[in-house]
């Protein structure tokens, strides 16, 4: 199904790169690749770096990421760490 959107890589943008903040795209790429590997650490790190901006916009991103991190710890059978993680990060919510 063609939805009319075309996704380009950074390499496809040629002269447009000077108009964009390349660091933002590289950071986004790292987060996306981590998600594909079931890792939320980079996204949580981004949340920590942008905490004030997220709070200002009333974002629930960190709230949505924390349970996923807990689930991944349980899947890895790292139960003690999962319990500690839940007490530290999920109980406050």
NORLIN-V884128 format. One record per pair of residues at least 12 apart in sequence whose ideal C-beta (glycine too) atoms are under 8 Angstrom apart, sorted by the first residue. I is the first residue (numbers start at 1). J is the second residue. D is the distance in Angstrom with one decimal. If there is no record, write none. Layout:
i->I j->J d->D
i->I j->J d->D
This chain:
i->10 j->22 d->7.1
i->10 j->25 d->5.9
i->27 j->46 d->6.7
i->30 j->42 d->5.3
i->31 j->43 d->5.0
i->31 j->46 d->6.1
i->38 j->72 d->5.7
i->39 j->72 d->7.5
i->40 j->65 d->4.8
i->40 j->68 d->5.2
i->40 j->69 d->4.9
i->40 j->72 d->7.1
i->41 j->69 d->7.5
i->43 j->61 d->7.5
i->43 j->65 d->5.5
i->44 j->62 d->6.9
i->44 j->65 d->5.6
i->44 j->66 d->7.7
i->44 j->69 d->6.8
i->47 j->61 d->5.9
i->47 j->62 d->4.5
i->47 j->65 d->6.8
i->63 j->93 d->5.9
i->66 j->89 d->4.9
i->66 j->90 d->5.9
i->66 j->93 d->7.2
i->67 j->90 d->6.7
i->69 j->85 d->6.7
i->69 j->89 d->7.5
i->70 j->82 d->5.8
i->70 j->85 d->5.6
i->70 j->86 d->5.6
i->70 j->89 d->7.6
i->70 j->90 d->6.2
i->73 j->85 d->5.8
